[in-house]
């Protein structure tokens, strides 16, 4: 199965992607599993689960939570988690829901963690080692995971449907359940695949995000 575990919909402040566009595009591209990881909001994940019913794709509900130090994906959670908490408290809240706490783009340009990761790497469940949209940081994330024998994930961080599937985890098996996908991540029985956005794509995509964010603020 191909799993893109970092996608944003119009419920995020910096995306206009509809749930229908996201799921239809993912299926068309041969992506078997996605996580809608909107900024601090769960609505998109629930809408995706409803829309994808009876479609050939697995939806894992998730949120990208803004902790005090940086972004953490709460994978397989059902309730929103307060933003602005400490990293430790955010991880605790995720695990209270039996979700996986994943530090996303830990070294990624201006999204890097404000504090070092050494205090957190044994508390989180995985590190995102391949984010297709960041300018820097994937190499450092991979080295951190390798050095500390950590679990890992990957995702496109797509804010537009066309970028879905540009980074993903490949897991052996077909029609896996959410529990089986999470187990594969924990056991590191998966492989990172995909290709980063081009430099031009990264620049234009960031500009679009900024414009969307400003337009939503002004509404």
C-alpha positions in Angstrom: 0.0 0.0 0.0 1.1 3.5 -0.8 0.4 5.9 2.2 0.6 9.7 2.0 0.4 10.7 5.6 0.5 14.5 5.4 -2.2 16.3 3.4 -4.1 19.5 4.0 -7.6 20.5 3.0 -9.5 23.7 2.9 -10.1 23.3 6.7 -6.4 24.4 7.0 -5.8 28.1 7.0 -3.4 27.8 4.0 -5.2 25.4 1.6 -8.3 25.5 -0.6 -8.3 21.8 -1.5 -11.7 20.2 -1.2 -12.1 16.8 0.4 -13.6 15.5 -2.8 -10.6 16.8 -4.9 -8.1 15.2 -2.4 -9.6 11.8 -2.4 -10.4 11.6 -6.1 -6.9 12.7 -6.9 -5.3 10.3 -4.5 -7.3 7.4 -6.0 -6.4 8.5 -9.5 -2.7 8.5 -8.6 -2.8 5.1 -7.1 -2.4 6.2 -3.5 -4.1 3.6 -1.2 -4.1 5.4 2.1 -4.0 9.1 3.1 -4.1 11.1 6.3 -5.9 14.5 6.2 -3.7 16.4 8.6 -5.3 19.9 8.8 -3.8 22.5 11.1 -5.4 21.9 14.6 -8.7 20.8 13.0 -10.3 17.3 12.7 -13.3 18.3 10.5 -11.6 17.4 7.2 -10.6 13.9 8.4 -14.2 13.1 9.3 -15.6 14.5 6.0 -13.0 12.4 4.1 -14.0 9.2 5.9 -17.6 9.9 5.0 -16.9 10.7 1.4 -14.4 7.8 0.9 -16.9 5.2 2.1 -17.0 2.3 -0.4 -14.1 3.9 -2.3 -10.8 2.1 -2.8 -8.8 4.2 -0.3 -8.1 4.1 3.5 -8.5 7.3 5.4 -6.6 7.7 8.7 -8.0 10.6 10.8 -5.3 13.0 11.9 -4.4 16.6 12.8 -1.2 18.6 12.5 -1.0 20.1 16.0 1.0 23.3 16.6 2.8 22.6 19.9 4.9 25.2 21.6 8.0 24.0 19.9 6.8 22.9 16.5 4.3 20.8 14.5 3.3 17.3 15.6 1.1 15.0 13.5 -1.5 13.3 15.7 -2.2 10.2 13.6 -5.4 8.2 14.2 -7.1 10.5 16.7 -10.8 11.4 16.9 -10.7 14.6 18.9 -8.9 17.9 18.4 -5.9 18.7 20.6 -5.3 22.2 22.0 -2.6 24.0 20.2 0.2 25.9 22.0 0.8 23.2 24.6 4.3 22.0 25.4 5.7 19.2 23.2 5.5 16.8 26.1 1.9 17.7 26.9 0.9 17.5 23.2 2.5 14.0 22.9 0.7 13.0 26.1 -2.7 14.2 24.7 -2.1 12.2 21.5 -1.3 9.0 23.3 -4.4 9.4 25.5 -6.4 8.8 22.3 -4.1 5.9 21.3 -2.8 7.9 18.4 0.7 8.1 17.1 2.7 11.2 17.8 4.9 12.1 14.8 7.2 15.1 14.7 6.9 16.5 11.2 9.6 18.3 9.2 11.8 18.7 12.3 14.5 20.4 10.4 12.4 21.9 7.6 13.4 25.5 6.9 11.2 27.9 8.9 9.1 25.1 10.3 12.0 23.5 12.2 11.5 22.6 15.9 12.4 25.5 18.1 14.0 23.3 20.7 16.3 20.4 20.1 14.8 17.0 19.6 17.0 15.1 22.0 14.4 15.4 24.8 11.6 14.2 22.7 12.9 11.4 20.4 12.2 8.7 22.9 8.7 10.0 23.6 7.3 10.4 20.1 6.3 7.4 18.0 7.9 8.4 14.7 9.7 11.2 12.9 8.7 12.4 9.4 11.9 11.8 7.4 10.6 12.8 3.9 8.4 15.8 3.4 8.1 16.6 -0.3 7.5 20.3 0.2 10.3 21.5 2.4 13.4 23.3 1.1 15.7 21.7 3.7 15.8 19.2 6.5 14.9 15.8 5.0 18.5 14.6 5.1 19.0 15.6 8.7 15.7 13.9 9.7 16.8 10.7 8.0 20.2 10.8 9.8 18.5 11.3 13.1 16.2 8.4 12.6 19.0 6.1 11.5 21.3 7.1 14.4 18.6 6.5 17.0 16.8 3.5 15.3 13.5 5.4 15.3 10.3 4.7 13.4 9.6 7.0 10.5 6.9 8.4 8.2 6.6 10.3 4.9 4.1 12.6 3.3 3.7 15.1 0.5 2.5 18.0 2.8 0.3 18.7 -0.1 -1.8 21.9 0.1 -2.9 21.4 -3.6 -4.4 18.2 -5.0 -1.7 18.0 -7.7 1.0 17.4 -5.1 -0.7 14.4 -3.4 1.5 11.3 -3.5 4.8 13.1 -4.1 6.1 11.5 -0.9 4.6 8.4 0.7 5.3 5.3 2.7 5.1 1.9 0.9 3.9 -0.9 3.1 3.6 -4.5 1.9 0.1 -5.8 1.6 -3.2 -4.8 0.1 -6.4 -3.5 1.8 -4.7 -3.1 5.1 -6.6 -1.7 8.1 -5.6 1.4 10.1 -4.3 -0.8 12.8 -2.1 -2.7 10.3 -0.7 0.5 8.9 0.1 1.8 12.3 1.8 -1.5 13.3 3.9 -1.3 10.1 5.1 2.2 11.1 5.9 1.1 14.6 7.8 -1.9 13.4 9.6 0.1 10.7 8.4 -2.4 8.1 7.8 0.2 5.4 9.8 2.1 2.8 10.0 5.8 2.0 9.2 6.6 -1.6 8.6 9.6 -3.8 10.2 12.8 -5.1 10.5 16.3 -3.7 8.7 19.3 -5.3 11.0 21.1 -7.7 12.6 24.4 -6.4 10.1 26.3 -8.6 7.2 24.3 -7.3 8.3 24.9 -3.7 8.5 28.7 -4.3 5.2 29.0 -6.1 3.4 26.7 -3.7 4.6 28.8 -0.7 3.4 32.0 -2.3 0.0 30.4 -3.0 -0.2 29.3 0.7 0.5 32.8 1.8 -2.1 34.3 -0.5 -4.7 31.8 0.7 -3.8 32.5 4.4 -4.2 36.2 3.9 -7.5 35.9 2.0 -8.9 33.8 4.8 -7.8 36.2 7.4 -9.5 39.1 5.6 -12.8 37.3 5.4 
